[in-house]
Amino acid sequence: MRHEVAYLLDDVLQSVVDAQPADHPLRRVDRDNSTVYETDATIDMQQPVSKRKEDLQRANYVGVASQSGPPPPAGPGQRYELQSVASVRLEGLTADEFGHIHGTVRNAVPFEALFREVFAAIQAEMSYPDVGRPGVTYRDLTITNVDDAQSEYADFHRAEFDVQFRGYTDTP
């Protein structure tokens, strides 16, 4: 599953990161090993956002984690049907609390707009995404389990969805 996580972080989300204002950065996190791409620091996105306020004061974060198990066989020979799933999570803190999301007092990046940018970048890769995984051809990807609810804390924002890659292993 490593290829799918790297594909989303490197190839798909890089343009969204580059498009953000310098004073309101978006940083990518490989949630499988907690590594922040832009800084090589670590951040545990499994902790509640309220415990990571200092991190969220530095930047907004988009993290990707693998969610898949082994593929089931699909026909004779060594061919397998693949349905790999990656979880995407977007988090931010309002500018009122010295974060980077538009608040009631201080202006910054609107969370809904940032979510739409991340969602649209991934959605644009729906047909035959090439994740660079040897021996695998994906037909498409589907976005599922969208949860764009805000956090239970008014100053923290979080949205999540899953990206399901569907395809087959190449025949030997």
N, C-alpha and C positions, 0 to 999 in steps of 0.2 A: 504493500500500500504506500510505501515511501514515495514512489513516483507520482502518485495522484496528489499527495500533499504538496510536494515540491512544485508540481505543475501549477497548482492553484496559487501558491505563494509567489513563485518566481515569474511565471509566464502570464498569468491572468491578473493578479492583483498589483503587480508592479506599476502599471499605468495609473491605477487609482491612487497609490501612494505618491507617485510623482505629481499628480494633479492637485494635491492638497497644499494650502498655504504654508509657508515655512514656519509661521508662528503658531500653527495648529496642525502639527504633524500626525500622520497615521503610520503606525509601525506594525510590521507583520511578525506573527509569532507562530513558530512550529510548536503546537500544543503537545505533540508526542514527546518532545524533549525539552519543552519550555524555553527554547532559544528565541531571542528577539533578533530578527535578521539585520536590522539597521545598526544595532549596537553590540551584538554578541553577548549581551547580558541575558539573564534568565528572569522569567516572570511566570508564576504559576496561575494560569487563568482558571484553574479549578477552585481556587479560593474565592470566597464571596467578594464582590467588587468593593464593598465597604471596607474590607481589610487591605485593599490595594490603592487607596486614595493617593498616596505619593506617586505611584507609577502613573496613574491617570492624570495627575497634574502635569506630567511631562509630555504626554501624548495620548491620542486615541489609539486603540489596538484592534487589529483584526487577526484572529487566530484560526488555524486549521488543524484538525486532528483526524487520524484515521479511525474508522469505525467498523472495519470489515474482518470477516473470518475467511477460511479457505473456500475456494470456489467449488461448486457442485459439478459433477460430470455432465456433459451435454452431448450425448451420442457416442458412436463407436470411436475407438482409438484414444488418443491422448488429448482430445479437444475438450475444453471446459467452458461453460458459460460463466461469465464474470459479472458480478454486480457489486462493485466496490463502492463504499460510501465514505465520504469525508464530511466532517462536521465543521461548519464555519460559524464563528462567533465574533460579533462586533461589540466593542465596549467604549464608553466614554464618560466623562465627568463634566458637569456644567461649568461654564466660565465663571458663574457666580461663586463657585467653590475653587476657582483658579484652575479649572480644567480647560477643555477645548471644544465643548459643545455649547451651542447657543443657549443662553439662560434668560432670565427675566430682567436682569440688570446689565449684564455684559454680553456683547455680541461675539459670536464665534461661528463655528460650523454647525448648521442645522443637522441634528441627528438623522432625521428622515431622509434628507438629501444625501448624506454620507451612506446610509443604508442602501438607498436606491442606486448609488454609484457602484458599490460592491456587488449588489445583486445583479445589476445590468452587465457588469464586466463578466461575471460567471455565466449569465444567461446567454451572452453572445457566443459562447463556446459550445453550444448545444449539439452541433453536428460534428461527428467524427473528431473528437478531441484527441490530439496526439500527445500523450503524457510522457512519451519517450521510454515506455516500459517494453523491453525486449519480449517478443513473442505474444504480444497482446494488441488486439485491434478493438477499440471502442467504437460503437455505432453512435452513441449519443450520451448526453448527461441530462439528468432531470433534477430539478430543485424540489425538495419535499420538506415536510415538517417545519414550515416557516413559523417562527415565534418572534414577532417583532414587538412584543410587549415590553414596556419599560420596566425597570427594576422596581422593587417595592420601596426603594428609597428615591425620592423625587429628584435628587441631584445626580444619580447614577443612571446611565442608560446602557441597555444590553439588548441585542437581537441575535437570534440564531436561526440557522437552517442547515439542512443536509443536502449534499450534492451526491447523487447516485450516478455512477459511471456504469453503463451497460454495454457489454460486448462479449467477445470470445477470445480464447487463446488461439493463436495461429496453428494450423494443422502441421504436423511434423513432416 
